[in-house]
Amino acid sequence: MNPAAARAAGEQVLARLRAEAARYGVALPGLAWDVAQFDLQRDPASGHDALLARWQCAGRRVQLTLRPDGHVYGECDLLLDHPARPGFWMDTLAVWGLPPDLRSEPNLIVKPA
């Protein structure tokens, strides 16, 4: 898999990450397919290469994994208080699925007492 072949799926995941991050007041300036750093990673189970795309946006790490079967997983640092659950921080925001059917949720961490 190469960046050109994965672009359409990658752009869908980036759009979802931007939209979900914006729900929590996080902007991701500069998060664009054209400025990603790309690498290949061998899947030990299938033996196929997955495409990894990485960014740094306003001090936040963003990473996507695009598998040859079309499934994707993306993650973005949030590092924020949860707006509705005061005892939790939102560590990361994850987006996954088979585009265009994508799901997302923040990863929560309990604040120390």
C-alpha positions as CSV (number, residue, x, y, z in Angstrom):
1,M,0.0,0.0,0.0
2,N,1.3,3.4,-0.8
3,P,0.2,6.9,0.2
4,A,-1.5,7.7,-3.1
5,A,-3.6,4.5,-3.0
6,A,-4.6,5.1,0.6
7,R,-5.4,8.8,0.2
8,A,-9.2,8.6,-0.1
9,A,-9.5,6.4,3.1
10,G,-6.9,8.5,4.9
11,E,-8.7,11.8,4.1
12,Q,-12.0,10.3,5.5
13,V,-10.3,9.4,8.7
14,L,-8.6,12.8,9.0
15,A,-11.9,14.5,8.5
16,R,-13.5,12.4,11.2
17,L,-10.6,13.0,13.6
18,R,-10.8,16.8,13.0
19,A,-14.6,16.8,13.5
20,E,-14.4,14.7,16.7
21,A,-11.5,16.7,18.1
22,A,-13.4,19.9,17.4
23,R,-16.3,18.6,19.6
24,Y,-13.9,18.8,22.5
25,G,-12.5,22.2,21.5
26,V,-9.3,20.9,19.9
27,A,-8.2,22.3,16.6
28,L,-5.7,20.3,14.5
29,P,-4.1,22.9,12.2
30,G,-1.9,21.5,9.5
31,L,-3.5,18.0,9.7
32,A,-3.3,17.3,5.9
33,W,-2.5,14.1,4.0
34,D,0.2,15.9,2.0
35,V,2.3,16.7,5.0
36,A,2.3,13.3,6.7
37,Q,5.3,11.2,7.4
38,F,4.7,7.8,5.9
39,D,6.2,4.4,6.8
40,L,5.2,0.7,6.2
41,Q,4.7,-1.7,9.1
42,R,4.5,-5.5,8.6
43,D,1.5,-7.1,10.2
44,P,2.8,-10.2,12.0
45,A,-0.5,-12.0,11.6
46,S,-1.1,-11.5,7.9
47,G,2.4,-10.8,6.7
48,H,1.1,-7.8,4.8
49,D,2.3,-4.2,5.1
50,A,0.1,-1.5,6.6
51,L,0.7,2.1,5.9
52,L,1.4,4.3,8.8
53,A,0.9,8.1,8.6
54,R,2.1,10.5,11.3
55,W,1.7,14.2,12.1
56,Q,2.5,16.7,14.8
57,C,-0.3,19.3,15.0
58,A,-0.1,22.1,17.5
59,G,1.9,19.9,19.9
60,R,-0.4,16.9,19.5
61,R,0.6,13.6,18.0
62,V,-1.6,12.1,15.3
63,Q,-1.2,8.7,13.8
64,L,-3.2,6.6,11.3
65,T,-2.7,2.9,10.4
66,L,-4.3,1.9,7.1
67,R,-4.4,-1.9,6.5
68,P,-4.5,-3.6,3.1
69,D,-8.0,-5.0,3.9
70,G,-9.3,-1.4,4.1
71,H,-9.6,-1.2,7.9
72,V,-8.2,1.9,9.6
73,Y,-7.2,3.0,13.0
74,G,-6.3,6.6,13.9
75,E,-5.3,8.2,17.2
76,C,-4.8,11.8,18.2
77,D,-3.5,13.2,21.6
78,L,-6.2,15.2,23.4
79,L,-4.8,15.6,26.9
80,L,-7.9,17.5,28.2
81,D,-10.3,17.4,31.1
82,H,-13.5,15.5,30.1
83,P,-16.3,18.1,29.7
84,A,-19.0,16.0,31.4
85,R,-17.0,13.8,33.7
86,P,-14.9,15.9,36.1
87,G,-13.0,12.9,37.5
88,F,-11.5,12.0,34.1
89,W,-9.0,13.2,31.6
90,M,-9.3,12.5,27.9
91,D,-5.9,11.1,26.9
92,T,-6.4,10.3,23.2
93,L,-9.1,10.3,20.6
94,A,-9.4,7.1,18.5
95,V,-11.2,6.6,15.2
96,W,-11.5,3.1,13.6
97,G,-13.4,1.1,11.2
98,L,-13.8,0.4,7.5
99,P,-14.5,3.7,5.7
100,P,-16.9,5.2,5.4
101,D,-18.2,3.4,8.5
102,L,-16.0,4.9,11.2
103,R,-16.4,4.9,15.0
104,S,-14.7,7.1,17.5
105,E,-14.3,7.6,21.2
106,P,-11.9,9.3,23.6
107,N,-9.7,7.2,25.9
108,L,-10.4,8.2,29.5
109,I,-8.0,8.2,32.4
110,V,-9.2,8.5,36.0
111,K,-7.7,11.6,37.7
112,P,-5.8,10.9,40.9
113,A,-7.5,11.7,44.1
